[in-house]
Amino acid sequence: MDLALLRTFVTVHRAGSFTRAAALLGLSQPAVTSQIRTLERQLGRPLFLRQARGVTPTTIGDELAHKAAPHLDALVEIAETGLDEESSMRTLHLAGPPEFTAERALPALTALTGQDGHSYALRASFGAADEVLEGLAAGHHDLAIATARPRGGLLTATPLCDEEHVLIAGERWAARLGPDRLGGGEALPLENLPVVEVHETLPFVSRYWAAVFDACPAASGAVIVPDLRAVLACAAWGAGLAVLPRYLCADALKRGDVVALLEPPVPPLRTYFLVVRTGTLAMPHIARAHEWLLRAAGEWS
């Protein structure tokens, strides 16, 4: 059986689409379709059911993928290991949310350079979860950090870390709330405070209100800026309250630039996932970066 046909088959199985598989393989869609039909003729069985959006594997297709994929991944690992030893410089393409990638992931990966005798070139891009996962699936990135777990077999996600969210404001607004602040555990005292957020929909504030107060925020955004670091700066200068990851505002809290308005017994959390295209951990430079980030995440507080 032709290994090229099997490689195309496994890629289609993971991608769930001839079009997406063609992009990953660097082939035209008709070429992918022709290869799958050739393999189906050789086996005498249909491997996929064609649908309006993509394809669904038959039971025979699932069985073949289960048997073939590990061996193809092993061959990729052999080939990539040899390539990696011959090349002193490999490029890792990383994508993720701007603040977390800049403050956490990139410093950790920069520390990896030269640790094991290899040099790494880094290329980073920023985006929301759906953007980075779409780019990863299309082959634009090697590794992605996302706040949503992808579905399907094309992408494989590993929990990286949890992010605690904190309700903060500048000292002026905290003083207006009084010494008891939110002692009653209700959101009512906050209704007249302006809100600083990353989007008009108030994603961070809404998530916090739902988790802590079992309610929706009544206020609208006073300042909307699409970067959490700018949200922190605006809140510190007195623009209003905000909900931020603790890692991002920890230093500002220590300095007194902002004040935590509430410390709930169970703070709201958000999980980050480290995502790769299924099978690409056979590539040593991706595997090393993946392992290094998981190790670094264990030390993040």
Solvent accessible surface area in square Angstrom, and as a share of the most:
residue,aa,sasa,rsa
1,M,127,0.57
2,D,74,0.39
3,L,99,0.49
4,A,56,0.43
5,L,15,0.08
6,L,21,0.10
7,R,131,0.48
8,T,4,0.02
9,F,0,0.00
10,V,8,0.04
11,T,21,0.12
12,V,0,0.00
13,H,49,0.22
14,R,40,0.14
15,A,13,0.10
16,G,29,0.27
17,S,25,0.16
18,F,19,0.08
19,T,83,0.48
20,R,96,0.35
21,A,0,0.00
22,A,6,0.05
23,A,66,0.51
24,L,43,0.21
25,L,25,0.13
26,G,69,0.66
27,L,69,0.34
28,S,63,0.41
29,Q,84,0.37
30,P,99,0.62
31,A,34,0.27
32,V,0,0.00
33,T,22,0.13
34,S,62,0.40
35,Q,42,0.19
36,I,0,0.00
37,R,133,0.49
38,T,36,0.21
39,L,0,0.00
40,E,23,0.10
41,R,171,0.62
42,Q,105,0.46
43,L,61,0.31
44,G,60,0.58
45,R,126,0.46
46,P,79,0.50
47,L,0,0.00
48,F,4,0.02
49,L,97,0.48
50,R,112,0.41
51,Q,106,0.47
52,A,113,0.88
53,R,227,0.83
54,G,26,0.25
55,V,17,0.10
56,T,55,0.32
57,P,37,0.24
58,T,21,0.12
59,T,116,0.68
60,I,51,0.26
61,G,0,0.00
62,D,66,0.34
63,E,87,0.39
64,L,31,0.15
65,A,5,0.04
66,H,147,0.66
67,K,120,0.51
68,A,10,0.08
69,A,14,0.11
70,P,79,0.50
71,H,130,0.58
72,L,21,0.10
73,D,32,0.16
74,A,47,0.36
75,L,86,0.43
76,V,48,0.28
77,E,87,0.39
78,I,123,0.62
79,A,68,0.53
80,E,29,0.13
81,T,52,0.31
82,G,29,0.28
83,L,85,0.42
84,D,5,0.02
85,E,134,0.60
86,E,147,0.66
87,S,34,0.22
88,S,92,0.59
89,M,102,0.46
90,R,40,0.14
91,T,46,0.27
92,L,5,0.02
93,H,72,0.32
94,L,1,0.00
95,A,0,0.00
96,G,0,0.00
97,P,22,0.14
98,P,32,0.20
99,E,13,0.06
100,F,4,0.02
101,T,0,0.00
102,A,30,0.24
103,E,80,0.36
104,R,47,0.17
105,A,0,0.00
106,L,43,0.21
107,P,71,0.44
108,A,12,0.09
109,L,4,0.02
110,T,85,0.49
111,A,53,0.41
112,L,9,0.04
113,T,60,0.35
114,G,48,0.46
115,Q,114,0.51
116,D,65,0.34
117,G,75,0.72
118,H,49,0.22
119,S,45,0.29
120,Y,23,0.09
121,A,18,0.14
122,L,45,0.22
123,R,136,0.50
124,A,48,0.37
125,S,47,0.31
126,F,104,0.43
127,G,13,0.13
128,A,56,0.44
129,A,25,0.19
130,D,99,0.51
131,E,105,0.47
132,V,4,0.02
133,L,22,0.11
134,E,114,0.51
135,G,8,0.08
136,L,0,0.00
137,A,3,0.02
138,A,31,0.24
139,G,36,0.35
140,H,127,0.57
141,H,27,0.12
142,D,22,0.11
143,L,0,0.00
144,A,0,0.00
145,I,0,0.00
146,A,1,0.00
147,T,43,0.25
148,A,45,0.35
149,R,136,0.50
150,P,22,0.14
151,R,231,0.84
152,G,64,0.62
153,G,46,0.44
154,L,13,0.07
155,L,20,0.10
156,T,59,0.35
157,A,20,0.16
158,T,43,0.25
159,P,75,0.47
160,L,14,0.07
161,C,26,0.15
162,D,87,0.45
163,E,7,0.03
164,E,47,0.21
165,H,2,0.01
166,V,3,0.02
167,L,0,0.00
168,I,0,0.00
169,A,0,0.00
170,G,3,0.02
171,E,98,0.44
172,R,136,0.50
173,W,23,0.08
174,A,1,0.00
175,A,68,0.52
176,R,161,0.59
177,L,31,0.15
178,G,22,0.21
179,P,138,0.87
180,D,117,0.61
181,R,79,0.29
182,L,6,0.03
183,G,68,0.65
184,G,70,0.67
185,G,39,0.37
186,E,108,0.48
187,A,14,0.11
188,L,119,0.59
189,P,60,0.38
190,L,3,0.01
191,E,80,0.36
192,N,138,0.71
193,L,9,0.04
194,P,34,0.22
195,V,3,0.02
196,V,1,0.00
197,E,3,0.02
198,V,27,0.16
199,H,93,0.42
200,E,123,0.55
201,T,92,0.54
202,L,11,0.06
203,P,40,0.25
204,F,13,0.05
205,V,0,0.00
206,S,39,0.25
207,R,89,0.33
208,Y,0,0.00
209,W,12,0.04
210,A,62,0.48
211,A,68,0.53
212,V,39,0.22
213,F,25,0.10
214,D,133,0.69
215,A,46,0.35
216,C,115,0.69
217,P,28,0.17
218,A,78,0.61
219,A,25,0.20
220,S,90,0.58
221,G,23,0.22
222,A,62,0.48
223,V,47,0.27
224,I,58,0.30
225,V,34,0.19
226,P,113,0.71
227,D,32,0.17
228,L,8,0.04
229,R,82,0.30
230,A,31,0.24
231,V,2,0.01
232,L,28,0.14
233,A,50,0.39
234,C,37,0.22
235,A,0,0.00
236,A,37,0.29
237,W,226,0.79
238,G,11,0.10
239,A,32,0.24
240,G,0,0.00
241,L,1,0.01
242,A,0,0.00
243,V,3,0.02
244,L,0,0.00
245,P,0,0.00
246,R,70,0.26
247,Y,43,0.16
248,L,22,0.11
249,C,0,0.00
250,A,30,0.23
251,D,89,0.46
252,A,4,0.03
253,L,38,0.19
254,K,170,0.72
255,R,161,0.59
256,G,42,0.40
257,D,55,0.29
258,V,2,0.01
259,V,25,0.14
260,A,22,0.17
261,L,5,0.03
262,L,32,0.16
263,E,106,0.47
264,P,23,0.15
265,P,136,0.86
266,V,125,0.72
267,P,36,0.23
268,P,8,0.05
269,L,100,0.50
270,R,41,0.15
271,T,46,0.27
272,Y,3,0.01
273,F,21,0.09
274,L,0,0.00
275,V,0,0.00
276,V,2,0.01
277,R,34,0.12
278,T,39,0.23
279,G,20,0.19
280,T,14,0.08
281,L,68,0.34
282,A,14,0.10
283,M,49,0.22
284,P,20,0.12
285,H,8,0.04
286,I,0,0.00
287,A,33,0.26
288,R,51,0.19
289,A,1,0.01
290,H,17,0.08
291,E,96,0.43
292,W,48,0.17
293,L,0,0.00
294,L,59,0.29
295,R,130,0.47
296,A,18,0.14
297,A,11,0.08
298,G,70,0.67
299,E,145,0.65
300,W,53,0.19
301,S,134,0.86
